[in-house]
C-alpha cells in the first residue's frame, strides 16, 4: 500500500509492475490531501474516536475496579453479560441502533456516532482492564491504606500508576477499533455528508471511469498513519512488568 502510493500511475497500471517505485512521486498524496472533505472527515474521525475512547476508559476503569476489587450480588452475572456483549457481532446492532437514532432525531450526528463507538469499545475495555487490575497485588493497596490512605487515595497513588500500561494498551485497541469502523457511519450518517469519517472518504476515489489506485493507496496510507504512530508511541508501555518492580519495592 505504502509503496504503491509513491508509484506513478503508469507504473501502477503497467502489465509488468515493479515492487519498488522506480520513479517515486508525491502526486497521489497531493491528490488525496486536496480531495473534497479530507480535512473535515479527518477532524470528524479524530473527534469521534478520541471521544469514544476517553468515555470507554473512564467508565471501564470504574466498572473493572468494581469487578476486580469488590464483592457484590450479581457480580458474576455482570461479568458474563460483559463477555456476551463483547462476543456479539456488531452487525446485529445496525438495525436497532438506526431505529433508536431515527426515533431520537440523532441521525447525521457525531454525538450518536461517538456513543455507538463507545458502546462497541466498552466491553473489551472492561475485560482488559479487569485483567490488568487482577495482576496488581491487592497487598499494595492494603499497605497504602494501613499507612493512612483512604481507598480512593490508595487507588489514585498506588494502583492507578501501575495500571498505566493497561490503560495505554486498551486505549490503543479501542482507538484502532473506532478509527477503522465503517458500517455504522454509512447507516447513521445519511444526509449530512460533512458528518462522515475517513473510512467513508476512502471510497471517494472511485467514479464511473474506474478507481484512481494511486490516490486510493495514498489515502489509505494517510488513514493508517495515525493508528501506526500511536502504536509505535505506546508499544513500549503495554507490558505488565511494572507490577513486579512495585512488589519488590
Phi, psi and omega in degrees: 000310180295317181294319180295329180297335181265358182273141171298156183301323181297326179285325179295319182271004181292141177293342176235075184291154177254154181286312179267138178294121181287327181227080186302144180218151177256009184300322182292324177292323177296318178299317181294314182294326182272002179294146180302129175086001184302306185289328176294314180292323178298315178297317180298315179299317181294315181297313183293315183292310181296319178299315180295318181294317179296316178298316180296320179295317181295309182293317182293327178297316179292316182293317181292326177295318179296323181285320186278330189246346184241156176242120183210156183294132181091004182298315179297320178296320179298316180297317178298320179297321179295316178297320179296319178296324180292325183277343182294135178291135181297328183298333179292343182265354186301310183292311178300319180294321178298317180296317178298314181296321179293316183288339179256011179057040180248013172293152182059038182233129175293331178297317178295319179296320177298317178298321179294316179294324174300316179296323182290318186275343186297310182303314179299319181295319179297312182298316182292314180294328176298320177297319178294321179293321178297332181281346179270120183303132179293338180299329178297317179293319180294322179296321178294323178291324176296325180282000174114358179282144169287171181297321179292320179293322178296321178294317184291322187268334185247305187285316186300316177299324179287338181275353183306316177300321178295319178297320179293318180296314181291323178294325178296309181292323176296320178298314182296319180298311182289323182296324185270351188296136185236320191294314185294330178298316180293329182278320188266335179253102189251305187266315185273095183294337180288354178262005182277172186241178188299322179303325177287324179301330181299335181279359184285353181264016177245129180220191183293341181268000180119201183246132173278093188293326178296312179293324178296317179293322177295318178296318179295325177294316178296325179292321182281341187299314181301316179296321178295315180295320179296320178296314179297328180287324188257351190296336178284343188252013183262008176275174180244018183292342181298329182297316180298320178296323180293322178296319179294323180292000000 
